[in-house]
């Protein structure tokens, strides 16, 4: 690994090729990959020579020894500023986490031990650990400034709060300075550490689905007469109708044979579409859960509830990178769904850098969507696009239900405007016959239960 | 920060002993140093150091003795260096980062360099007092400046 990096090391780092032997000696720990950058001048001491000369000139002109001597000291500092170079941070990093598969919200203690394996002292090094962007440091800074003799080590310890997803530590930045601080160099120290945080999918309450179903039996009541529980209609008796569905009361009253039709309950195919575009990464407060986070949590509840009800459930994201779990059922599908919701890069705790192209995305989504699938769209609805996409999917005959976490606040006029716009969007969707339910501080199951009472089938 | 304050106070007192006018100006500079490091404004620190140098020059012009002036010069350099170093640490590591060791090593180096410079300069001055001190020193300094240019 070190050899591969040696090629990238710029000419300035040629002097420290002898530390590769030390790396090999520490085979038991994960090797640290070092990537030093070019040193640059901090220009801290610029002007010290000038100031010294001014003092000397004052001394010469006034024939006083004092300023001349003070100026001479200034010249000494000027020499000091040119002395030495910013060393490459020849450090090994060893990062240990107290738990690499924590529960969401658990506190994970991270201990970082840095050892100086090169020779020559590093008088000034600032270490900035590459905490994954999705994790929040809740105790102690993940930063340290120190001085290291050869073979000396330093340790820092901090606590992060685990959040859903797979988190990989980025390179630690080590900034070294020359003794006087006139030169500065950054070295990136790569040490592979990661934690995977997979939430349990808590079972939500029954989710009201709309009437688009498959031919399989399930739990969604349909407008199709057949076998079932709930009364639907009566019709004339036809040969072959089961005896227990003959309306005997009517037979006794009028002498005619009639058959009871019961409302058929069938299984649905549902695709949970989660809005994970960059605009959806919004939260009501800086440290609060983003709308994506809340959508994923709700989608997890919907996923397990629907699977338990016998429906076929798939997962897709609105955004990039691409994420698609085709609708399915069964235990292994439940595990797959849990993994996708927990650690898929498309649902990462921070937005991805890839650009999102709506038209190709929609074409691809439509091609994949089974003809009898209905869509549950999870979106905060803070911009116009989800409304458009919901209406387009609806127009193609897939019944759409929009589930929207409310992240708007109402303390400033701007925030009130955003909240108003969102309400208008919801109103437009409802006018177009698309079911919308939103949940703010209430839990998702409570909001769904409330909506179920309201919605007529 | 505390080291910077102490050094600033020393610079102020030393210049005050040497010459009151210069002392006042250096005191102003030290005040600016404190303000700059509390507010986190690097430019203010640079101006404060410039003010301090001006104070030193003023004290020299007023006919200050060389010894307190030397102490003041080293203390001023230390005060500025530590506050500026602290500011860069603050930018990199943050206010609540652990920095004591880095600051102590940096201050130690600075004091060592200052003391070394003073030893050389004052030694030369003491030896050369019999002759024409200022002219000899100036020539010596000319040599030192040439040395700096070679380092460049």
Contacts between the chains, C-beta under 8 A, distances in Angstrom:
chain1	res1	chain2	res2	distance
A	42	B	88	7.6
A	44	B	84	6.3
A	47	B	46	7.9
A	47	B	50	7.8
A	49	B	145	7.4
A	49	B	148	6.2
A	51	B	49	7.8
A	51	B	50	7.4
A	51	B	53	4.4
A	53	B	145	7.5
A	54	B	53	6.9
A	54	B	57	6.3
A	55	B	53	6.8
A	55	B	56	6.2
A	55	B	57	5.6
A	55	B	60	6.8
A	55	B	73	8.0
A	56	B	138	6.8
A	56	B	141	5.8
A	58	B	57	4.6
A	58	B	60	5.5
A	58	B	61	5.9
A	59	B	60	5.9
A	59	B	134	6.6
A	60	B	134	6.3
A	60	B	138	5.7
A	62	B	60	6.9
A	62	B	61	5.4
A	62	B	63	7.8
A	63	B	134	5.9
A	64	B	60	5.3
A	64	B	61	7.3
A	64	B	63	6.1
A	64	B	64	7.7
A	64	B	134	7.7
A	65	B	66	5.0
A	65	B	125	6.4
A	65	B	133	5.3
A	65	B	134	6.0
A	65	B	137	7.1
A	66	B	18	7.1
A	66	B	59	7.3
A	66	B	60	4.5
A	66	B	63	7.8
A	66	B	64	4.9
A	66	B	65	6.4
A	66	B	66	4.3
A	66	B	69	4.2
A	66	B	70	8.0
A	67	B	56	6.8
A	67	B	57	5.9
A	67	B	59	8.0
A	67	B	60	3.1
A	67	B	61	7.4
A	67	B	69	7.0
A	68	B	134	6.0
A	68	B	137	5.1
A	68	B	138	6.7
A	68	B	141	7.2
A	69	B	66	4.8
A	69	B	69	6.7
A	69	B	70	5.5
A	69	B	121	5.3
A	69	B	122	6.7
A	69	B	125	5.9
A	69	B	137	7.3
A	70	B	56	5.4
A	70	B	60	6.8
A	70	B	66	7.9
A	70	B	69	5.0
A	70	B	70	6.1
A	70	B	72	7.4
A	70	B	73	4.0
A	71	B	141	7.0
A	72	B	117	7.0
A	72	B	121	4.1
A	72	B	137	6.8
A	72	B	140	7.6
A	72	B	141	5.6
A	72	B	144	7.1
A	73	B	70	6.2
A	73	B	73	4.7
A	73	B	74	6.2
A	73	B	77	7.5
A	73	B	114	6.7
A	73	B	117	4.5
A	73	B	118	5.9
A	73	B	121	5.9
A	74	B	53	7.9
A	74	B	73	6.8
A	74	B	77	7.6
A	75	B	117	7.6
A	75	B	141	6.2
A	75	B	144	4.7
A	75	B	145	6.6
A	75	B	148	6.8
A	76	B	113	6.4
A	76	B	114	7.4
A	76	B	116	6.9
A	76	B	117	2.8
A	76	B	118	8.0
A	76	B	120	7.2
A	76	B	121	7.2
A	77	B	77	5.6
A	77	B	113	6.5
A	77	B	114	7.4
A	77	B	117	6.9
A	78	B	148	5.4
A	79	B	144	7.5
A	79	B	147	7.0
A	79	B	148	6.0
A	79	B	151	6.9
A	80	B	113	4.4
A	82	B	148	6.9
A	82	B	151	4.4
A	82	B	152	7.1
A	123	B	105	5.3
A	123	B	106	7.1
A	123	B	109	6.6
A	124	B	102	5.6
A	124	B	105	6.9
A	124	B	106	6.1
A	125	B	102	7.5
A	126	B	89	6.7
A	126	B	92	4.2
A	126	B	93	5.5
A	126	B	102	7.3
A	128	B	92	6.6
A	128	B	93	7.2
A	140	B	96	8.0
A	141	B	93	6.9
A	141	B	94	5.2
A	141	B	96	5.3
A	141	B	97	4.8
A	141	B	98	7.8
A	143	B	92	7.2
A	143	B	93	4.3
A	143	B	94	5.7
A	143	B	97	4.5
A	144	B	93	6.8
A	144	B	97	6.3
A	144	B	98	5.4
A	145	B	89	5.1
A	145	B	92	6.9
A	145	B	93	4.7
A	145	B	97	6.0
A	145	B	98	7.0
A	145	B	99	4.2
A	145	B	101	7.6
A	145	B	102	4.0
A	145	B	103	7.9
A	146	B	98	7.4
A	146	B	99	7.8
A	146	B	101	4.6
A	146	B	102	5.4
A	147	B	101	5.3
A	147	B	102	5.6
A	147	B	104	7.9
A	147	B	105	4.0
A	156	B	98	7.1
A	175	B	92	5.9
A	179	B	106	8.0
A	179	B	109	5.1
A	180	B	109	7.4
A	180	B	110	8.0
A	180	B	113	7.8
A	181	B	81	7.7
A	181	B	84	7.8
A	181	B	85	6.1
A	181	B	88	7.3
A	181	B	106	7.1
